[in-house]
């Protein structure tokens, strides 16, 4: 997959294009991307994904609440896995924001689309004024075929979308979020030096701040981790996401206890898959009760890992 920046980049071949933010690359997104790959192969075209950098939510809200399901690196990798030919990163700025819907389509036409494929609720242009009906109308003028992809609906009868997935993570309904993502939720961060309390308790942790990620239900999770994104070597463990209420903490941290990794990992990037949600974060009356709960968390974690 080739990654290009901006409208000025030229693709010589005719294309099939989709456009969106694609935060999470969930099953709904995957359905759209698989369709453009299928159409591209059938019609001898190049498959093109156009996405925006930064996410419009970041552009419009300076003090926005962290919301991301994927960082840019993970999003690119998940798109790559689906066999896309080109990923175009468009800078979301004032001039792009002010484009009328038709002028937005004129920009897209620079990439020579024979097909434009979008989700059922696609909107575009200034104040999201453009919709599917306008995109269909403009297809006759700009000579492309429009294909609209119906939503993916899960066991809960809910439509798969990024907003709903974020909400399920916040509510601790991790199995629902996993079903919609079609994989374990993955987060990444640079390991920083913590307070050292984990080591004193006998369960040292690697810590990082979640930064732009949506904050899931505070609590304990089963994890599978990779250092510097080296997926050849995995480390199972148990993690707490939260403020450490037993110690009157305020700031939210991700704190992961590895079962078999003993070497120092400070300053390294840690990529973590959350395998399961164990329990909500809880304040304990004393250290002894906290240690007993950690022992139980580890016991349950090992039972889950041994089943996988």
C-alpha positions in Angstrom: 0.0 0.0 0.0 1.3 3.4 -1.0 0.7 6.3 1.4 0.3 9.8 -0.2 -0.3 13.2 1.4 -2.7 15.7 -0.1 -4.6 16.4 -3.3 -1.6 17.2 -5.3 -0.4 13.6 -5.5 -1.1 12.0 -8.8 -2.4 8.4 -9.3 -2.0 7.5 -13.0 -4.5 4.7 -13.1 -8.3 4.9 -12.8 -9.6 4.2 -9.3 -12.3 3.2 -6.9 -12.5 5.5 -3.9 -13.9 5.6 -0.5 -13.8 8.6 1.9 -14.1 8.8 5.7 -12.4 9.2 9.1 -12.3 5.4 9.7 -11.5 5.6 13.4 -11.4 2.1 14.7 -11.6 0.3 11.3 -14.5 -1.6 12.7 -16.6 -4.2 10.8 -18.7 -1.5 9.2 -15.5 0.2 7.9 -14.1 -3.2 6.9 -17.2 -4.0 4.8 -16.7 -0.7 2.8 -13.0 -1.3 2.3 -13.5 -4.9 1.3 -16.0 -3.7 -1.3 -13.6 -1.3 -2.9 -11.0 -4.0 -3.1 -13.5 -6.3 -4.8 -14.6 -3.6 -7.3 -11.0 -2.7 -8.0 -10.0 -6.3 -8.9 -13.2 -6.9 -11.0 -12.7 -3.6 -13.0 -8.9 -3.4 -13.1 -8.8 -0.3 -11.0 -6.7 0.9 -8.1 -8.4 0.9 -4.6 -8.0 4.3 -2.8 -8.9 5.2 0.8 -9.1 9.0 1.5 -9.0 9.9 5.2 -8.3 13.1 7.2 -5.5 14.3 9.4 -6.2 15.5 12.0 -9.6 14.0 12.7 -12.3 16.7 12.3 -13.2 16.4 15.9 -9.7 17.5 16.8 -10.0 20.5 14.4 -13.3 21.8 15.7 -12.8 21.3 19.4 -9.6 22.6 20.9 -10.3 21.2 24.3 -12.0 18.0 23.1 -12.6 15.0 25.2 -10.2 12.1 24.2 -12.2 9.9 21.8 -9.9 7.9 19.5 -10.3 4.1 19.0 -7.1 3.9 17.0 -4.0 6.0 16.7 -2.7 6.8 13.1 -0.2 3.9 13.1 -2.8 1.3 14.0 -5.4 2.7 11.5 -2.9 2.6 8.7 -1.9 -1.0 9.5 -5.5 -2.2 9.7 -6.2 -0.6 6.3 -3.1 -2.1 4.8 -4.2 -5.6 6.0 -7.3 -5.3 3.8 -5.3 -5.0 0.6 -5.8 -1.4 -0.3 -3.5 0.1 -3.0 -3.4 3.7 -1.9 -4.1 5.6 1.3 -4.4 9.4 0.8 -4.0 11.5 3.9 -5.8 14.9 3.5 -5.0 17.7 5.8 -8.2 18.8 7.5 -7.9 22.6 7.7 -9.9 25.8 7.3 -10.0 25.7 3.5 -11.1 22.1 3.4 -13.8 22.8 6.1 -15.2 25.7 4.0 -15.5 23.7 0.7 -19.0 23.4 -0.6 -20.2 19.8 -1.2 -19.7 20.1 -4.9 -16.3 21.6 -4.6 -15.3 18.8 -2.3 -16.4 16.3 -5.0 -14.3 18.2 -7.6 -11.3 17.7 -5.4 -12.0 13.9 -5.2 -12.3 13.8 -9.0 -8.6 14.6 -9.2 -8.0 10.9 -8.2 -9.9 9.6 -11.3 -12.6 7.6 -9.6 -14.7 5.3 -11.8 -16.5 4.3 -8.6 -17.1 6.1 -5.3 -18.1 3.8 -2.5 -19.4 5.2 0.8 -21.4 4.2 3.9 -25.1 4.7 4.2 -24.8 7.8 6.4 -22.0 9.6 4.5 -22.0 13.4 4.6 -19.4 15.8 3.2 -18.6 19.4 2.4 -19.2 22.5 4.5 -21.2 21.8 7.6 -21.7 18.2 6.3 -24.4 19.6 3.9 -23.7 17.0 1.2 -25.4 13.6 1.5 -26.0 10.4 -0.5 -28.7 12.0 -2.7 -26.4 14.8 -3.7 -23.5 12.4 -4.3 -25.7 10.4 -6.6 -26.8 13.5 -8.5 -23.2 14.7 -9.0 -22.2 11.2 -10.3 -23.9 12.0 -13.6 -22.0 15.3 -13.9 -18.6 13.9 -12.9 -19.0 10.5 -14.5 -18.5 8.1 -11.6 -20.6 5.2 -10.3 -21.9 5.5 -6.8 -22.2 2.5 -4.5 -23.7 2.9 -1.0 -22.9 0.2 1.6 -25.6 -0.8 4.0 -24.7 -0.8 7.7 -23.4 -3.9 9.6 -25.8 -4.9 12.5 -24.6 -6.9 15.4 -26.2 -9.4 17.8 -27.5 -6.5 19.9 -29.4 -5.3 16.7 -27.3 -2.1 16.9 -25.5 -0.6 13.9 -21.8 -0.9 14.0 -20.3 2.6 14.3 -17.4 4.3 16.0 -19.6 6.4 18.4 -21.4 3.3 19.6 -18.2 1.4 20.1 -16.8 4.2 22.2 -19.9 4.2 24.4 -19.6 0.4 25.0 -16.0 0.8 26.0 -17.0 3.5 28.5 -19.8 1.4 29.9 -17.5 -1.7 30.4 -19.3 -3.7 27.7 -16.1 -4.8 26.2 -17.4 -7.9 24.5 -19.8 -5.8 22.5 -17.0 -3.4 21.5 -14.8 -6.4 20.4 -17.6 -7.8 18.3 -18.0 -4.5 16.5 -14.3 -4.0 16.0 -13.9 -7.6 14.8 -10.7 -7.9 16.9 -9.3 -7.0 20.3 -9.0 -3.3 21.0 -5.4 -2.2 20.7 -3.8 0.8 22.4 -0.2 2.0 22.4 1.9 4.3 24.6 5.4 5.1 25.6 6.3 3.6 29.0 7.0 6.1 31.7 8.4 5.8 35.2 5.6 5.4 37.7 5.4 5.7 41.5 6.9 2.3 42.1 4.0 1.1 44.2 3.5 -2.0 42.0 7.0 -3.1 42.7 6.6 -2.6 46.4 3.4 -4.7 46.3 5.3 -7.5 44.4 3.6 -6.8 41.1 5.7 -4.3 39.1 3.9 -2.5 36.3 4.8 -0.7 33.0 2.8 2.5 32.8 1.7 4.9 30.2 -0.9 7.7 29.7 -3.8 7.0 27.3 -3.5 10.5 25.7 -6.0 10.8 22.8 -7.7 7.4 23.3 -11.2 7.1 24.5 -11.2 6.3 28.2 -12.8 2.9 28.7 -14.5 1.7 31.9 -11.9 2.1 34.7 -10.9 -1.3 35.9 -8.8 -4.5 35.3 -8.2 -6.1 32.0 -6.5 -9.2 30.6 -3.7 -8.1 28.2 -1.4 -9.3 25.5 1.5 -6.9 24.8 4.3 -6.4 22.3 7.3 -4.1 22.8 8.0 -1.6 20.0 5.2 -3.4 18.1 7.3 -6.6 17.7 4.5 -9.1 17.4 6.9 -12.0 17.2 7.2 -11.9 21.0 4.1 -11.5 23.1 3.7 -11.0 26.8 0.5 -11.8 28.7 -0.4 -9.9 31.7 -3.1 -8.0 33.7 -3.6 -4.3 33.6 -5.5 -1.6 35.5 -6.8 1.4 33.7 -7.7 4.1 36.2 -6.7 6.5 38.9 -5.6 4.0 41.7 -8.3 5.1 44.2 -6.7 3.1 47.1 -3.8 5.6 46.9 -6.1 8.6 46.2 -4.8 9.0 42.7 -6.3 11.6 40.3 -4.7 11.1 36.9 -5.7 8.1 34.7 -2.9 5.7 33.8 -2.6 2.4 32.0 -0.6 0.1 34.4 0.3 -3.3 33.0 1.8 -6.2 35.1 3.7 -8.7 32.8 3.7 -12.3 33.9 7.1 -13.2 32.3 8.9 -10.0 31.2 11.6 -9.1 33.7 13.8 -6.6 31.9 13.5 -2.8 32.1 11.1 -1.3 29.6 11.2 2.4 30.5 11.1 4.7 27.4 10.0 1.9 25.1 6.7 1.8 23.2 4.2 -0.8 24.4 1.5 -2.1 22.1 -1.3 -3.7 24.0 -4.3 -5.8 23.1 -7.1 -6.0 25.7 -8.3 -9.6 25.7 -11.1 -9.3 28.3 -12.6 -7.0 31.0 -12.3 -8.5 34.5 -13.8 -6.0 36.9 -14.4 -2.3 37.7 -11.8 -0.3 39.5 -12.3 -0.3 43.3 -10.9 1.4 46.3 -9.7 -1.0 49.0 -9.6 -0.3 52.8 -5.9 -1.4 53.0 -3.0 -2.8 51.1 -3.6 -6.3 52.3 -7.0 -6.4 50.7 -5.6 -4.9 47.6 -2.9 -7.6 47.3 -5.5 -10.3 47.8 -7.6 -8.9 45.0 -4.6 -8.7 42.7 -3.8 -12.4 43.4 -7.4 -13.2 42.4 -7.2 -11.0 39.3 -4.1 -12.9 38.2 -5.7 -16.3 38.9 -8.7 -15.3 36.7 -6.5 -13.9 34.0 -4.5 -17.1 33.7 -7.7 -19.1 33.4 -8.8 -16.8 30.5 -5.4 -17.0 28.8 -5.2 -20.8 29.1 -8.5 -21.0 27.2 -7.3 -19.0 24.2 
